[in-house]
Amino acid sequence: MLRSLYVKNFILIDSLDIQFPEGLVIITGQTGAGKSILLGALSLLAGAKADASKISPGADTCVVEAEFSDGLLVRRTLSRTGRSRCFVNDEPVPQQELEALAARLFDIHSQHGSLLLSSPAFQLSVLDAYAGAGELRENCAQHWKDLRSAEAELRRLRQEREESRLRADYEQARLEQLREASLREGELEELEEEQKRLAHAEQIREALTEAAGLPDTHALREAERRLARIRDFLPQSAELEERLASARIEIDDILATLEQLGASVDVSESRLEAVEARLSQLYSLLRRFDCRTVGELLEQQNKLAAHQERSEGLDDEIDALERRTANLQKAFDGCADTLSEKRREAAPRFAARIAQDLQYLELERAVFQAELGAAEPSATGRDALQFTFSAHGAAPVPLAKCASGGELSRIMLCLKALMSEFQGMPTLIFDEIDTGVSGSVADKMGAMICRMGAHCQVIAITHLPQVAAKGDAHFIVSKELLPDGGAVSHLKLADTEERKMEIARLLSGATITPEAIANAESLLGER
């Protein structure tokens, strides 16, 4: 249940911190005083769209915080920039999570909530709540979700297989071209270097031969001998002798290398033709596959091979998914069949209970039926539900075609009363659900709302004194006009005298008469 509500800087509410008791809580006030603003604040916790225009003039942020049973604290803040933040027990959570949590904590019926009566989804949810099929309905929804997901994946795989088959010959030919080429990383660079050597082989050999004939190592050896003769007379000559020997040895080594290089130079025309043919093949593959290197060609080859392997495994994957889809379909069908049986068993009892409550609310000849029919499979099963109604005992027709505003209010109250018993909602909030009724009907609606307070906490915004007098607690909303032309709303728990005068105001209007006060005392005395 809702234990407390804190609101700051929300429309006309400057600051509000209020505690709520159990049972039936009544909220009344002058038109425009701000009764529905409270519902707007709670709607933020229920996931309503963040709207910076809801922030009080002059403020940068607004805060709505509610404490529920067992110390559960939920809060939502809204900034002037439009940014919204949600918290559960002071831990930040996504808005969707807060919305899902709020849906289990409280239910708001707004002034236009009776329009839901024509919604097939709402009608089906009410019947399922009455039938105790909540868990079964959740299972059905999960089976449907899994089935649709598997079917979508199956369609994707079949499409992939079809596309693979259409391009299989083309991709196979390309893969064979690359495999037959026996590609090797770095081969292109090696061949380009070899092609340069082969193309200039004669020039290279001639240069090497000429270079080998130029150095004269005999002259160096003679210079060594002459220096050796004066070694004893000029000690410095020994070092020069050694340097000449070292230079001669180095030149001998260079000449040997020049000779080897000259002998190794290949002047084979056939080899040059083979290298150029291979280069032409590689260049052609690079252009055909739009690649820059042999490494990229190898990547293409690996991708084509992987795709071919993937295509070969698609049939097995599709077969497995087809079996899984069939099992999911079977699970959904079984769950949907059980759900249908539960609904068909509950529908007559449900309709009879609603009709009984409508007759209590002075629609003595009311006929109400819950007509089940077949529907396309969906997350809610394979059933379509339609509420039909007649206020005067005639053949019932769909609600949207026959019911007046007052009749819709009574039907919705009957449904909410039933849901309060079977849905386990901790808090129900009504915003003038008694619209369109008066007199003894209003008194009986008040009694019904009061009985709902035995199953859950009920917060009712009302303009009917017969309903207001039934509450366990009575809050009055008032609006204060400020000197700067602004206004703020206040919410106050009424004491006995204030409550009597408020009900008298509801009875007589702006001028409270002694008769209205006496009538108010009488209504309060009947509690």
C-alpha positions in Angstrom: 0.0 0.0 0.0 1.0 3.7 -0.4 2.2 4.9 2.9 3.5 8.4 2.0 3.9 10.7 -0.9 6.4 13.5 -1.3 6.0 16.0 -4.1 8.1 19.1 -4.8 7.7 21.7 -7.6 5.1 19.8 -9.6 2.7 22.2 -11.3 0.8 24.0 -8.5 2.3 21.8 -5.7 5.2 23.8 -4.1 5.9 21.1 -1.5 3.8 18.2 -0.2 4.7 15.5 2.3 1.6 13.4 3.3 1.0 10.1 5.0 -1.8 7.8 3.8 -3.6 5.3 6.1 -5.0 1.9 5.1 -8.6 1.4 3.9 -10.6 4.0 2.0 -8.9 7.4 1.6 -11.1 10.2 0.3 -9.8 13.3 -1.5 -12.1 16.3 -2.3 -11.8 19.9 -3.1 -13.1 22.8 -5.2 -12.9 22.4 -9.0 -9.4 23.5 -10.1 -7.9 23.2 -6.6 -5.5 20.6 -7.8 -7.0 17.2 -7.0 -6.0 15.6 -10.3 -2.5 17.1 -9.9 -1.8 14.4 -7.3 -2.7 11.8 -9.9 -0.4 13.5 -12.4 2.5 13.2 -9.9 1.8 9.6 -9.3 1.6 9.0 -13.0 5.2 10.1 -13.2 6.1 7.1 -11.0 3.9 4.9 -13.3 6.1 5.9 -16.3 4.2 8.9 -17.7 6.1 10.9 -20.3 8.6 13.4 -18.8 7.4 16.9 -19.5 9.4 19.9 -18.4 6.2 22.0 -18.5 5.0 20.1 -15.3 7.8 21.8 -13.3 6.5 24.7 -11.1 7.4 28.2 -12.4 10.8 29.4 -11.1 12.0 25.9 -10.3 14.6 23.9 -12.1 13.6 20.4 -11.0 10.6 18.6 -9.6 10.6 15.4 -7.4 8.0 12.8 -6.8 8.7 10.2 -4.2 6.4 7.5 -2.8 7.0 5.0 0.0 5.1 1.7 -0.1 4.8 -1.2 2.3 7.9 -2.9 3.5 9.9 0.3 3.1 9.9 0.3 -0.7 10.9 3.8 -1.8 10.5 4.9 -5.4 11.4 8.3 -6.8 11.5 10.2 -10.1 13.1 13.5 -10.7 12.5 15.8 -13.7 14.8 18.6 -14.8 14.0 21.7 -16.8 16.1 20.3 -19.6 13.6 17.4 -19.9 15.9 14.9 -18.4 14.3 12.3 -16.1 15.9 10.0 -13.6 14.3 7.1 -11.7 15.3 5.4 -8.4 14.2 2.4 -6.4 15.5 2.5 -2.8 17.9 5.2 -3.8 19.4 3.1 -6.6 19.1 4.4 -10.2 17.0 2.2 -12.4 15.8 2.5 -16.1 12.4 4.1 -16.5 11.0 0.8 -17.9 11.9 -1.0 -14.6 10.2 1.7 -12.5 7.1 1.5 -14.7 7.0 -2.3 -14.4 7.3 -2.0 -10.6 4.6 0.7 -10.3 2.2 -1.5 -12.3 2.4 -4.1 -9.4 2.0 -1.4 -6.7 -0.9 0.8 -7.7 -3.5 1.2 -10.4 -4.9 4.6 -11.4 -8.3 5.0 -12.9 -8.6 8.4 -14.4 -11.7 10.3 -15.4 -11.5 8.9 -18.9 -10.6 5.4 -17.8 -14.0 4.1 -18.7 -13.0 4.3 -22.3 -10.8 1.2 -21.6 -14.0 -0.8 -21.4 -14.1 -0.9 -25.2 -10.6 -2.2 -25.4 -10.4 -6.0 -26.1 -7.0 -6.2 -24.4 -8.4 -4.6 -21.2 -11.5 -6.8 -21.2 -9.3 -10.0 -21.6 -7.0 -8.9 -18.8 -9.9 -8.4 -16.4 -11.3 -11.9 -17.2 -7.9 -13.4 -16.8 -7.4 -11.7 -13.4 -10.8 -13.1 -12.3 -10.0 -16.6 -13.6 -6.7 -16.6 -11.7 -4.9 -17.1 -15.0 -2.2 -14.6 -14.5 0.7 -17.0 -14.4 -0.7 -19.0 -17.3 -1.1 -15.8 -19.3 2.5 -14.9 -18.6 3.7 -18.4 -19.7 1.6 -18.1 -22.9 3.2 -14.7 -23.6 6.7 -16.1 -23.1 5.9 -19.1 -25.4 4.6 -16.7 -28.0 7.7 -14.5 -27.8 10.0 -17.5 -28.1 8.0 -18.9 -31.0 8.0 -15.6 -32.9 11.7 -15.2 -32.3 12.4 -18.8 -33.6 10.2 -18.2 -36.6 12.0 -15.0 -37.4 15.4 -16.7 -37.2 14.1 -19.6 -39.3 12.9 -17.1 -42.0 16.3 -15.5 -41.9 18.2 -18.7 -42.2 16.0 -19.9 -45.1 16.6 -16.6 -46.9 20.3 -16.9 -46.2 20.3 -20.4 -47.7 18.4 -19.3 -50.8 20.8 -16.4 -51.3 23.7 -18.8 -50.8 22.3 -21.2 -53.4 21.9 -18.4 -55.9 25.5 -17.3 -55.7 27.0 -20.7 -54.9 28.4 -21.3 -58.5 29.8 -17.8 -58.7 31.5 -18.0 -55.3 32.8 -21.5 -55.9 34.4 -20.4 -59.2 36.1 -17.5 -57.4 37.3 -19.8 -54.6 38.8 -22.3 -57.1 40.6 -19.4 -58.9 42.3 -18.4 -55.7 43.0 -22.0 -54.6 44.5 -22.9 -58.0 46.8 -19.9 -57.8 48.5 -21.4 -54.7 49.0 -18.0 -53.2 51.8 -17.3 -50.7 52.2 -14.2 -48.5 55.1 -12.1 -49.8 55.4 -13.9 -53.1 54.5 -10.8 -55.2 57.3 -8.7 -53.7 59.8 -11.5 -54.3 58.8 -12.0 -57.9 58.9 -8.3 -58.6 62.5 -8.2 -57.4 63.5 -11.3 -59.4 61.9 -9.9 -62.5 64.1 -6.8 -62.2 67.2 -8.9 -61.9 66.3 -11.1 -64.8 65.3 -8.2 -67.1 68.8 -6.6 -66.5 70.9 -9.8 -66.2 73.4 -8.9 -68.9 73.9 -5.4 -67.6 74.4 -6.8 -64.1 77.0 -9.5 -65.2 79.0 -7.0 -67.2 79.2 -4.6 -64.3 80.3 -7.3 -61.9 82.9 -8.5 -64.3 84.3 -5.1 -64.9 84.3 -4.3 -61.2 86.2 -7.6 -60.5 89.0 -6.6 -63.0 89.8 -3.2 -61.7 91.5 -3.8 -58.3 95.3 -4.7 -58.4 96.1 -6.7 -55.3 99.7 -7.5 -56.6 100.7 -3.9 -56.1 99.4 -4.0 -52.6 101.4 -7.1 -51.9 104.6 -5.5 -53.3 103.9 -2.4 -51.1 103.8 -4.7 -48.0 107.2 -6.3 -48.9 108.9 -2.9 -49.3 107.5 -1.7 -45.9 108.7 -5.0 -44.3 112.4 -4.1 -45.3 112.4 -0.9 -43.3 110.4 -2.2 -40.3 113.6 -2.3 -38.1 114.6 1.3 -39.1 111.1 2.9 -39.0 108.8 1.2 -36.4 105.8 3.2 -37.7 106.0 1.3 -41.0 104.8 -1.9 -39.2 101.4 -0.5 -38.6 101.1 0.7 -42.2 102.2 -2.8 -43.4 99.4 -4.4 -41.3 96.8 -1.9 -42.7 97.9 -2.7 -46.3 97.6 -6.4 -45.5 94.1 -5.9 -44.1 93.0 -3.9 -47.2 94.4 -6.5 -49.5 92.5 -9.3 -47.7 89.3 -7.3 -47.9 89.7 -6.6 -51.6 90.4 -10.3 -52.2 87.2 -11.2 -50.5 85.3 -8.6 -52.5 86.7 -9.9 -55.7 85.6 -13.4 -54.8 82.2 -12.2 -54.0 82.0 -10.3 -57.3 83.0 -13.5 -59.1 80.3 -15.5 -57.2 77.6 -13.0 -58.0 78.6 -12.9 -61.6 78.3 -16.7 -61.8 74.9 -16.7 -60.1 73.3 -14.1 -62.4 70.5 -16.0 -64.3 70.2 -14.9 -67.9 67.6 -17.6 -68.6 64.9 -16.2 -70.9 62.6 -19.0 -69.9 62.8 -18.1 -66.2 62.1 -14.5 -67.0 59.0 -15.5 -69.0 57.9 -17.7 -66.1 58.3 -14.9 -63.6 56.5 -12.4 -65.8 53.6 -14.9 -66.4 53.2 -15.5 -62.6 53.3 -11.7 -62.0 50.6 -11.2 -64.6 48.5 -13.9 -63.0 48.8 -12.2 -59.6 48.1 -8.7 -61.0 45.0 -10.1 -62.7 43.8 -11.6 -59.4 44.4 -8.4 -57.6 42.3 -6.4 -60.1 39.5 -9.1 -60.2 39.2 -9.2 -56.4 39.8 -5.5 -55.9 42.8 -6.2 -53.6 46.1 -4.5 -53.1 48.2 -7.3 -51.8 48.4 -11.1 -51.9 47.6 -11.0 -48.2 44.2 -9.5 -49.0 43.7 -12.1 -51.7 44.3 -14.8 -49.0 41.7 -13.1 -46.8 39.2 -13.2 -49.6 40.0 -16.9 -50.1 39.5 -17.6 -46.4 36.2 -15.7 -46.4 34.9 -17.6 -49.4 35.9 -20.9 -47.9 34.2 -20.0 -44.6 31.1 -19.0 -46.4 31.1 -22.2 -48.4 31.5 -24.2 -45.1 28.7 -22.1 -43.6 26.4 -22.8 -46.6 27.1 -26.5 -46.3 26.0 -26.4 -42.6 22.9 -24.3 -43.1 20.7 -27.3 -43.9 21.5 -29.0 -40.6 21.0 -25.7 -38.7 17.6 -25.1 -40.4 16.6 -28.7 -39.6 17.4 -28.2 -35.9 15.6 -24.9 -35.8 12.5 -26.4 -37.5 12.4 -29.0 -34.8 12.7 -26.4 -32.1 10.0 -24.2 -33.7 7.7 -27.2 -33.9 8.2 -27.8 -30.1 7.7 -24.2 -29.3 4.5 -24.2 -31.4 3.3 -27.2 -29.5 4.1 -25.6 -26.1 2.2 -22.4 -27.2 -0.7 -24.4 -28.4 -1.0 -26.3 -25.2 -0.7 -23.2 -23.1 -3.2 -21.3 -25.3 -5.7 -24.3 -25.1 -5.4 -24.4 -21.3 -5.9 -20.7 -21.1 -8.9 -20.9 -23.3 -10.5 -23.6 -21.2 -9.8 -21.5 -18.0 -11.4 -18.5 -19.6 -14.5 -20.3 -20.9 -15.0 -21.9 -17.5 -14.7 -18.5 -15.7 -16.6 -16.3 -18.2 -20.2 -17.2 -17.2 -19.4 -16.8 -13.5 -17.6 -13.5 -14.2 -20.5 -12.1 -16.2 -23.0 -13.2 -13.6 -21.0 -11.4 -10.8 -20.8 -8.2 -12.8 -24.5 -8.3 -13.6 -25.2 -8.9 -9.9 -23.1 -5.9 -8.9 -24.8 -3.7 -11.6 -28.2 -4.7 -10.3 -27.0 -3.6 -6.8 -26.1 -0.3 -8.4 -29.8 0.1 -9.4 -29.5 -1.3 -12.9 -32.1 -3.9 -11.9 -32.6 -5.2 -15.5 -29.0 -5.1 -16.5 -27.7 -7.9 -18.7 -23.9 -8.3 -18.9 -22.1 -11.0 -20.9 -18.5 -11.9 -21.6 -18.5 -13.5 -25.1 -15.4 -15.4 -26.1 -14.6 -16.1 -29.7 -11.6 -17.2 -31.8 -8.8 -14.8 -32.6 -5.5 -14.9 -34.4 -2.8 -16.3 -32.2 -1.0 -13.7 -30.1 0.8 -13.3 -26.8 -2.6 -13.6 -25.0 -3.5 -16.8 -26.7 -6.1 -17.5 -29.4 -9.2 -15.9 -27.8 -11.2 -12.7 -28.5 -13.4 -11.3 -25.7 -16.2 -8.9 -26.0 -18.2 -7.4 -23.2 -21.8 -6.9 -24.1 -24.4 -5.0 -22.1 -28.0 -4.0 -21.9 -29.4 -1.8 -19.2 -33.0 -2.8 -19.8 -33.0 -6.5 -20.3 -32.9 -6.4 -24.1 -30.4 -8.4 -26.2 -26.9 -7.1 -25.1 -24.7 -5.3 -27.6 -21.1 -4.2 -27.3 -20.5 -1.7 -24.5 -19.3 1.1 -26.8 -22.6 1.1 -28.6 -25.0 1.2 -25.8 -23.8 2.4 -22.4 -24.2 6.0 -21.1 -21.5 7.8 -19.1 -23.2 6.8 -15.8 -23.6 3.2 -16.9 -20.0 3.0 -17.9 -18.9 4.4 -14.5 -20.9 1.7 -12.8 -19.6 -1.1 -15.0 -16.0 0.1 -14.5 -16.5 0.2 -10.7 -17.9 -3.3 -10.7 -14.8 -4.5 -12.7 -12.4 -2.7 -10.4 -14.2 -4.1 -7.4 -13.8 -7.6 -8.8 -10.1 -7.0 -9.7 -9.4 -5.8 -6.2 -10.4 -9.2 -4.9 -8.5 -11.3 -7.4 -5.7 -9.3 -8.8 -3.9 -8.6 -5.6 -3.3 -4.9 -6.4 -2.1 -3.2 -3.1 -3.5 0.3 -4.0 -6.3 1.4 -6.2 -6.7 5.1 -7.1 -10.0 6.4 -8.5 -10.3 9.9 -10.1 -14.1 10.5 -10.0 -15.1 7.1 -11.1 -18.6 8.1 -9.8 -19.0 10.6 -12.7 -22.5 10.6 -14.1 -24.3 9.2 -11.0 -26.0 10.7 -8.0 -28.5 10.0 -5.3 -28.9 6.5 -4.0 -26.7 5.1 -6.8 -23.9 7.3 -5.6 -24.5 6.0 -2.0 -24.2 2.4 -3.2 -21.1 3.2 -5.3 -19.6 4.6 -2.1 -20.5 1.5 -0.2 -18.9 -0.7 -2.9 -15.8 1.4 -2.9 -15.7 1.2 0.9 -15.9 -2.7 0.6 -13.0 -2.6 -1.8 -11.0 -1.0 1.1 -11.2 -4.4 2.9 -9.1 -6.0 0.2 -6.7 -3.2 -0.6 -6.0 0.5 -0.1 -8.4 2.7 -2.1 -7.7 6.4 -2.7 -10.8 8.0 -4.3 -11.0 11.5 -5.6 -14.7 12.3 -5.7 -17.3 15.1 -5.8 -20.1 13.0 -4.4 -20.9 13.5 -0.7 -22.4 10.0 -0.4 -19.0 8.6 -1.5 -16.9 11.0 0.6 -18.8 10.1 3.8 -17.7 6.5 3.5 -13.9 7.1 3.9 -11.7 6.1 6.7 -9.7 9.2 6.1 -10.6 12.4 4.3 -8.1 14.8 2.7 -9.1 18.3 1.4 -7.3 19.9 -1.5 -7.3 23.7 -1.6 -5.6 26.4 -3.8 -3.9 29.5 -2.4 -3.6 32.5 -4.6 -0.2 34.2 -4.2 0.5 38.0 -4.3 2.6 37.6 -7.5 -0.4 36.2 -9.3 0.6 32.6 -9.0 -1.1 29.8 -7.0 -0.1 26.7 -5.0 -2.2 23.7 -4.0 -2.3 22.2 -0.5 -3.5 18.9 0.8 -4.7 18.6 4.4 -6.1 15.7 6.5 -9.5 17.0 7.6 -10.5 16.7 11.3 -14.1 15.8 12.2 -15.4 19.4 11.9 -13.6 20.1 8.7 -14.8 16.9 7.2 -18.4 17.7 8.1 -18.2 21.1 6.5 -16.6 19.8 3.4 -19.3 17.2 2.9 -21.9 19.9 3.5 -20.2 22.0 0.8 -20.4 19.0 -1.6 -24.2 18.8 -0.7 -25.1 22.5 -1.1 -22.4 24.2 -3.1 -20.8 27.6 -2.4 -23.4 28.6 0.3 -23.4 26.0 3.1 -26.9 25.8 4.6 -27.9 24.4 8.0 -29.8 21.7 6.2 -26.6 20.7 4.3 -24.7 20.5 7.6 -27.4 18.3 9.1 -27.4 16.1 6.1 -23.6 15.8 6.3 -23.8 14.8 10.0 -26.4 12.2 9.0 -24.2 10.8 6.2 -21.2 10.6 8.5 -23.3 9.0 11.2 -24.2 6.2 8.9 -20.6 5.1 8.5 
